[in-house]
Structures are given as C-alpha cells and as structure tokens.
Amino acid sequence: MRKRAPKDPLPKLFPERRVVDFLHRQDRFVFFSMVSDLIAPDFTVLDFGAGRGRQADFSSPHLRAISLFKGRCTTLIGVDPDPVVLENPTLDQAFVVPPGGRLPLEDESVDLVFSYAVFEHVEEPQAVAHELARIVKPGGWICAWTPNKWGYVGLGARLIPNRLHAGALQYVAPGTRAEKDVFPTRYRMNTLAAITRLFPDFENLSFGFNGQPSYNFGSALIARFWLLYMALMPRALAQSLFIFLRKKR
C-alpha cells in the first residue's frame, strides 16, 4: 500500500504557500535573505556546519537562489565534523573538523561566517566561539539561525531524549526532515545572554524571531494554536534566534 504524503496545514494559514514553496515569515527565507544582502563579491565566506549542503535541496527555486553563495563570493569554505562535507557540491573548499576543533583558517581571514541550524548542536561553546572570533576580520560578520533555548521548539527538543528525536519528528513535524539530518542537540549557545557572553569583541545585533508554526503534527488547528502562543509570548520566549554579530574594529 502506498504511503500517504504528510499533510501540510500551512496553505490554510498562509495564502502565499498555495503559490510558492516558502512563507513570508519562514525562518529560512528571512535568514538567508539577510545573509545574502551582506555578502559581497570579494568576500571569503565560511559555512560553519556545512554538512552535505541541504540548501541545494530546498524545494523553492527562490530559497535555493538566496541561500547558495558559491560563485557570489571569492571563496566559499565549508567545515563540518561529518566527512560528508567533502562531497558538498555547494562549496569551493571543504574541511572535516572535529567538534570544538581548530579551524584550518588563518587569523582574521574570513569576511562572513554563516551557520544554519548548527548552534543548538554545539557541545563546546567556548571553543567554537573562540575559533569563530579568531578567523573573522575586523568589521566582519557571524550570522547564525538557531532555535531559542526558551522557545517552544527548544523546550520540546530538550524534553525528548536525543535518541528519540528522529522518531518524534515524524509525528510532530511530518515530512520536514530526513532521519539522516537529525543530530543530537545541546542548547549551549541558544540564548541572547549566552551569545553576548561568548562574543565580547562583537557588536551584538541578534534578536528573537517567530517564524512558521513548527511542531504542528500536520494539523491546522495546532498550527493556529502555536501562532497564537507566539503572538502572546514575550520576545525572550521567541521561537528562534537570529544571531548577527559584527566584529569591532
């Protein structure tokens, strides 16, 4: 018997979703739009936690266009603990780096670092922050998207043991992520206070953000509940963090 495709409740709530494969408040759309606006042709850019290059799999041509930076900067480098990064087609150069390890880059050699859905997996935040701060040029950027530790997504992820995450996601967020893209979470770099503490030599322009209603079980009713919840909660409990740090000159 053929398996039924997961139900998507979002077209009922966001009319643009009936036309295109992204939402006006979707975290990927907003985050990569901002990063895309910061990148210049003469930049050296680092994709921190590049993995296999999931951006190339985005179903929306527009999302792919704004999130693939190869050819739009001088050099796009990717690092990841998983050797799969060596097969990432979106990069100019790729390196396997163990968690918390030294990055194979010179001091102040990178104009911009971007990282999507990676900071929640970091086990050694001080080591990671030190290395990112070391390689970024004065005036350069560190840009990251990650769930907020105190948002409902972060709270839910921390209530469920890591070994059960892949199975749980098939119920709470059906069809959103393959099992090979589910990794253990730590939530040690996932508050605005932690980011300020870890990056003292940077201007912190980070903010909380409420995107699409995740963990909706494929239900429009539950998705509406999360929209209402996010609208009523203070910014400290926002769903996710948009981390934008500029190194002081």
Summary of the structure (lengths in Angstrom):
residues: 249
radius of gyration: 17.9
end to end distance: 62.0
largest distance: 62.0
contacts: 753
relative contact order: 0.16
helix: 38%
strand: 19%
